[in-house]
Amino acid sequence: MTKPADESQKQIRLEMIRQAFQNKAPQMYKELKSLGQLQKFLEDHEAKMMACYNEEENKAWEKTLATFLDFEDPPSFDETSSPMG
């Protein structure tokens, strides 16, 4: 499975942004396109989007580590209470 943040997916992300921009803000899209600034806008927007994604992915990883690596012995640990039986 390819992750959305993979560099190989950049063109797909740019096209997704372009389509959404064209559909949801057609006047601004046409203006930037006519000024020759559309590609720069798309690249900048994609970079911001991926920075946000990576930040959230890192937060999720830190939360996962904190959850699954948080071990401690119970107050009265002995062989009979071992998780291994």
C-alpha positions in Angstrom: 0.0 0.0 0.0 1.4 3.4 -1.0 1.3 6.0 1.7 -0.3 9.4 0.7 2.9 11.2 1.7 5.2 9.2 -0.6 7.1 11.4 -3.0 5.9 9.1 -5.8 2.3 10.4 -5.0 3.1 14.1 -5.5 1.7 14.4 -9.0 -1.5 12.7 -7.8 -1.7 15.2 -4.8 -1.1 18.2 -7.1 -3.9 17.0 -9.5 -6.3 16.5 -6.6 -5.6 20.0 -5.3 -5.9 21.5 -8.8 -9.3 19.8 -9.4 -10.6 20.9 -6.0 -9.3 24.5 -6.6 -10.8 24.6 -10.0 -14.2 23.3 -8.8 -14.4 25.3 -5.6 -12.7 28.6 -6.4 -13.1 28.9 -10.2 -12.5 32.6 -10.4 -9.3 32.5 -8.4 -8.2 29.5 -10.4 -8.7 31.3 -13.7 -6.9 34.4 -12.4 -3.9 32.5 -11.2 -3.8 30.5 -14.4 -4.0 33.6 -16.5 -1.2 35.2 -14.5 1.0 32.1 -14.9 1.0 31.6 -11.1 -1.2 28.5 -10.9 1.6 25.9 -10.7 3.5 27.8 -8.0 0.2 28.1 -6.0 -0.4 24.3 -6.4 3.2 23.5 -5.3 3.0 25.8 -2.3 -0.4 24.4 -1.2 0.8 20.8 -1.6 3.9 21.6 0.5 1.7 23.1 3.3 -0.7 20.2 3.1 2.1 17.6 3.4 3.7 19.5 6.3 0.3 19.3 8.1 0.0 15.6 7.3 3.5 14.8 8.5 3.0 16.8 11.7 -0.2 14.9 12.5 1.4 11.5 11.5 4.2 12.3 14.0 1.7 13.1 16.7 -0.1 9.9 16.1 3.2 7.9 16.3 4.2 9.6 19.6 0.7 8.8 21.0 1.0 5.2 19.9 4.4 4.8 21.4 3.2 6.4 24.7 0.3 4.0 24.8 2.0 0.7 23.9 5.3 1.2 25.6 4.0 2.3 28.9 4.7 -0.7 31.1 5.0 -0.9 34.8 4.9 -3.7 37.3 1.7 -4.1 39.4 2.2 -3.2 43.1 2.6 -6.9 44.1 4.2 -8.6 41.1 5.0 -12.3 41.5 5.2 -15.3 39.2 1.5 -16.2 39.6 0.4 -12.8 38.2 2.8 -13.0 35.3 1.2 -12.1 31.9 2.9 -15.3 30.6 0.9 -17.4 33.0 
